[in-house]
């Protein structure tokens, strides 16, 4: 609930349901996911998240606000997870099919960590990138456990997985390339403009909250004016600097 750029965003309604509940619905519909666990903080301001989980019948774990790596590892360990999927609570368009595709790669190649490259970030690779907000990563619990024991940098503790994907000599890493470039689409929620776009998308597909990326792309191609709603925040140097200056969840 302590997001600095859009306070309380995880409980903002999308087509009548809190954003966090929408994300849980979508993630839980992936065939590769056995259980959805919300990992929030022990702070009093996040009591409302625990209350929502109770109302929605969602499992909830509470841990450190600042040491998110520890919180994530403890959450996974407490439920006996062998493989762990990480989805952040600002991604209400998380795609079940993409989650399953990453898991297929993860299992097929016996990887320690499998993910997708998203957004128009500063460290662009040569491969096509998925839209920002489709972020998803599968990892072995053993890799997560090792990272929690060994990582000391503040960035590694706050962002959970950088220690894993930066240390390719320690972990077997893989990434699922996008079939076409989606780097100029922004489907995450970090500010009011983002939320307004996502609200329009959900209102279009309501009451079905399980639309897929292909459905979103078709809608945006039919209504290109929607893309412009948060275009100012796509891959701009100023916004990247803003992120560096003001850490967020």
N, C-alpha and C positions, 0 to 999 in steps of 0.2 A: 504493500500500500504506500510505501515511501518513495515511489518514483518522483524524481525532481522535476521532470519535464511535463508529466501528465499525472499528477497525484491521483491515486485510487483507480488507475486505469483498468486494473484486472477485474474490477467489479462493475465497470461501465456496461450498460446493456447493449447487446447486439440482437436485434429482432426479438426483444423481449426476454433474453436470457443473459446473465452475466458473462463477460468475455471469458473468464476462467472456466466456467461451465461449458461454454462452446468449445474451447480448446480440448477439454477433457472428453467431450463427446466425439470429436474428430479423431483424436489420438486413440481412444478406446475402440474405434471402429476398424483400426488397422488389424489385419489378420495376424501379424507378427507380435502384437502386444497382448500379453496375458493380463496385465494389471496396470492401472493408472494410479500414480501416487503423487500428490501435491506436496512439494517440499518448501515450506515457508519458514519464517523466522519465529523466534520466541518473543519478539517484541509485542507489547500490548496492542499496538496499532494493527497488527496482523491477526488479532483475535477474530476479526470479522471473516477472514479467509478460512480459519478453522471452523467457524460457525457455518459458513457456506458449504464447506465440505461435508459437515454433519448433515445438513439439510439435503444435499445432493446425493448422499450415500457414497462420497468419495473418500478414499483413504488419505490421511494427512500425516505428515511428519514435520516436526518443528526443530530448527537448529539455529546455528550462528547466522547473524545477518552479514557480517563482513567476510568470514571464512566460508565461502559458498562451496568450495571444494570439499571441505570437511562435512558440511551439511549434506551434500549430495552423496558422498561416500557412506555416511552414517545412515542415510535414508535407504540406500540400496542394500546395505548390509542388514539392516533391521528387518527387511522383507525377504532375505535370502536370494537376492537376484543373482543370476549367472551372467546374463547379458542385460545391459542397461541402455535405454533410449533417453536422450536428453532433448527436451523441447522447452524453450523459454516461454514465459507467460505473456509475451508481447507478440505472439505469432498465431493469431486467430484463424489463419488460412492454412495452418499445418495440414499437409495432404496425406491421407492414409495410404494412398497408392505409392507415393514417393517413399514414405516410411517403410513400406514393405519391400520396395525395390532396393533401398539401402541395406535392409536386413538380408536380402538375398545375396548381395555382394559381400556383406560381412561374413555370412556363413560359408558361402562358396569358396572364398579365398582365405578362410580361417584368419581373419584380421583381428587385431587388437582394437582398432578404431576405424569406423567407416562413416563418411559424412558427405555433404554436398557443399560446393562453393556457391555462395549467394551474394547478391548485391553488386554494386559498382564501387567496391572498396579501393583503398590505396594500393593494395598488393594484388592487382589483377593478374590472373594466370592467363595462359593462351587459350585455355579451353572455355567453351561457353559456360555462363554462370546462370544459376536459377534466380528467380526474383527474390529480393530481400524479403524475409518473412517466411520463407520455406525452409529455414534452418532446421536441421535434424541430424543427430549423430548417435550411432550405436557404438557401444564399447563393451569389452569384456570387463567384468567386475575386477578381475585380477589386475588389469591395466589401471582402472580407476583407483584401486587400492594402492598400487605402487606409486601413482602420482600423488596421492594424499600423503604418503609416507615421505616422499623425496622432495616435493616441490616446496620452495622457500620464497620465491618471488611473489610480491603482492599481486601482480597481474594473474599469476597462475592460481593463487588462492581464490581470487575474486571471480575468475571466469571459467573455472572448473577444468577445462580440457586443454588449454594451450601447452601445458607441460607434456602432454601426450603427443600432440601432433607436431610439436617442435623437435622432439627427440626421436627422430626416425631410426636412430641407431639402437634404441631401446624397444621400440614398438613397431609392429607391422601395421602400416597405415594404408587406407585406400579411400578413393573419392569417386562418386558417381557423377559423370559429366552430364550436362544438360543437352537435350537434343537440338535446342536452338537458344540463342542468346536472350535471356530474360533479365539482364542486368539493369535495364531501364524501367523495370516495374518494381514498385515499392509496396509490399503487402504486410509490412510490420506496423505496429502501433507504438510510436514514440512521442507523438505530439498531437495537437488538435486536428491538424490537416490530415494526418494519417488516419485518425479515428473516424473522421467524417467520410473518407473514402471507404473504409472497411464497413461502416454503417450502411452506406449506399449499396455495397455489394451484398451484405446480409439481407437488407430489406428487399432487394431484387429476388433473392432466392428463397426468402422466408415462405413457409415455416421449415423448409428443408435446409438444415444447417450443414449437411454433408456433401455439398457441392465440391467439385474437384478443380484442380488448377486449369484444366482445359475449359471448364465452364467459365471460370473467371476471365481467361484470355479472350474467349468468344464475346463475353459481355463488354470488355474493355475495347475490343476492336469495333464493336457496334456503337459504342459510346466513348470515343476517344477523349471527350471533354473530361471524363472521370480521371484519366491518367494525370491530367494537368493539376489536379487538386493538391497533390503533394510532390509535384515534380521538382520543386525548388530544393527538396531534401535528398535528391537522388545523386549520390556520388560527388557532391560538391566539396571543394576544399574547405570552405567555411564550416560546413556541417561536420566534417571529419574533425576539425579543430575543436568545434563545440563539444563533440563527444569526448575528446581527450581532456578538455578543461573541466567538464562536468560529468563525472562518472555516474552511471545509472545502472539499473538492474538488468 
